Amino acid sequence: MDFFTTSPTTVLEQKTKKAKYPEARVIVLNDNFNTFEHVANCLLAIIPGMSEKISWDLAIKVDKSGSAEVWRGNLEQAELYYEQLVSKGLTMAPIEKT
C-alpha cells in the first residue's frame, strides 16, 4: 500500500529575532547619614558576586565622587537590587536604562 499526499507542503522559514532585554544601571548616591560600613555591607549582601574589597571600594567612590554604579545588567534584576538597596536606607539615583 502506497501513501500519497496531494496537498502541497510548504516549509516556512522561522524568522527569529532576538529581542534585546532592556539593560539598566543601579547607582548609589552619597548622603550624610549612611556610613561606609553600612553601604559596603548592603552591597555585599544584595549584589550577586560582590566581594568585600569591591564593596568597600564602591562605598569610598560614593563618598569621594558623589555616586557610584554598583550594578549593570537586566532591567528586571536592576529593579530588584534597587528596591533592596532602598529598603536598607541607601540613597539611590533613579534607575538608568542603557
N, C-alpha and C positions, 0 to 999 in steps of 0.2 A: 504494500500500500504506500503510495507516494502522497506527500502533503505539499500542496502548492498554495502560495498566497497570491491573491490577485490584487490586493491593495498595495499601493506604493508605500514604501517605508522611507522616511526622511530622518536623518540624524541631524539634530540641531546642535550647533556648537554652543557650548555654555559660555556665556560671557561673564567672566568673573572679574569683578573689580574690587580690589581690596579697599575697603573704606578705612581711612586712617582715623584712628581714635583720637579725639582731641587730647592734647597734652597741656599740662599746666605746671606752674611754679608755685611752691609754697615758700613764703618769705616771712621770717620773724623780724619784728621791729624792736628797736631799743625803747626802753621805758625806764622810769625812775624807781620802780618797785620790785621787779624780778631780779634775783641775784644771779650771778654767773652760774653758781651751782644748780640753782633751780632750772635755768634754761638748759644747761648741759644734761641734767638728769632727765628732763622731759624729752629732749631729742633722743637720748639713748633709749628711753623706754618706748617711744612711739614710732620712730622712723626705722624701718627694717634695714639691717645691715650697718647701722650706725655704730662706730667704735667710740670708745671713751675719749680717745685723743681727738677725733674729728668733732665730737660734740663740744668739747672744750674749745677747740679752735673756732668753731662757729659761734659759740657764746661770746668769745673775745671779739670776733669780727662784728657781731651785732652791736657790741658796746663801742667799738672804735669807729665804725663807718655808718652806724645808724640802722643797718639792716643786713640780713644775710639770707641767701637762698639755701634752704635746708633740704629741699627735695624737689625733683623734677620728674614728671612721668605722666601716666594715665590720669585724666581729669577725675575720674571716679575715685581713684586712690588718693589723689591730691585733696579732694574734698573730705575724705575720711581723716587723713592726717591733720588737715587744717582744723576740723572740728575737735579732734582730740587735743591738739595743742591749745586751742581756745579754752577748752574745758579745764585745762591746767593753769589758766590765767595768763598765758603768754599774749603779748600784743602782736597782732598779725596784720600784714598788708592784705588787701583783697587778693583772692586767687588770681594769678595772671595766666591767661590762656596763651599758649605759644603756637 
